[in-house]
Amino acid sequence: MVESRILTILVLSIGLIALAIVLVIFKMRKVQAGTSKTDYRVFFILGIVWLPIGLAIDNSVFLVLGIVYMIIGLANRDKWAKSKKDAYQDKIIEE
C-alpha cells in the first residue's frame, strides 16, 4: 500500500515537472522570438503518446494528461503549424 502511494507521488511529481519544463520552454521561446506562435499539433502528438502510456502502466496521471493534451490540440486544430510535407504539397498544388 505504501509502495503504491510512493509510486503515485513519484509519477505525479514527474508529470508536474515535465509540464513545468514545457511551460518554461514556451515562455523562453516567446520572449526570445517576440511573436512566436504555439504549435498545437505538438499538444495533440503529446496526447497521442501519453494516452497509451497511461493505459499500459495503469497510471491515471498520464492518461488524464494525454486526454487533456489531445483535447487542447484538437480544439485548436486550425492553429496547427504546417509540416514541411504539407508546405511542399501546397506548393505543388499551386503550380
N, C-alpha and C positions, 0 to 999 in steps of 0.2 A: 504494500500500500504506500509506504513512504517512498519507495523507489519510483513508483508511477508519478507521484507528486513532484519529485525532483526532476524527472524527465519532462513533465509538463511545463514546469517553471523554466527549465533549460530551453525547451523548444520555443516557448513564448518569448524568452529573452532574445534568442537568436532572431526570431521573426521581427521583433521590435527594433533590434539593432540594424537588421537589414533594411527595414523601412526607413529608419533614421538616416542611414547612409545614402539611400536613394534620394531622400528629400534634400539632404545637404548637397549632393551632386547636382540636383536640379537647380537649387538656389545658386550654387557657384557658377554653373554654366550660364544662367540667366544674367548674373551680374557681369560676367566676362563678355558675353556676346551682346548684351543690351536688349536685343529684340528676339531672343531665342524662343522658339515655339516648342511646346511639348508634343512629342510624337506618341499619340495614344495607341498606336499599333503595338508599341512595346508593352503597355499595360495588358493588352489582350494576350500577347505572347506569354507574358509572365503568368497570367491566369491559366492559360492552357498548360503550362509546365507545372505550376504549383497544385492545381486541382488533382491530377492523378497521383502526385507525390503524397498529398494529404490522404487520399483514399488508400494508397498502397501501405503507408505506415500507420494508418488509422489515427491520424493526427488532425484534430478539428481546426487547429490554427492555420495550417497550410491549406486545408480545404476551404475555410472561410475566406482567407486572403485570396486564394485562387478565384473563387466566385466573385469577390469584390473587384479584383483587377479585371476580370473578364467583363463585368458589367460596366466599369468605367471605360474600358476600351471600346465596347460596342455602343455605348451611349454617345461616344464622341467619334464615331466611325468616319464622319465627314471631315474630321481634322487629322486623319492618318496621313503621315508623310509617305510620299510615293517612293517605292524602291527603285533601284537602278533599272530593273527589268521592266517595271511599269513605265518609267520615263522613256525607255528605249522603244517600247511598243507604241506609245503615244506618238513618238517621233516618226515611226514607220507609217502609222495611220495618216498622219498629216501630209506625208509626201505622196 
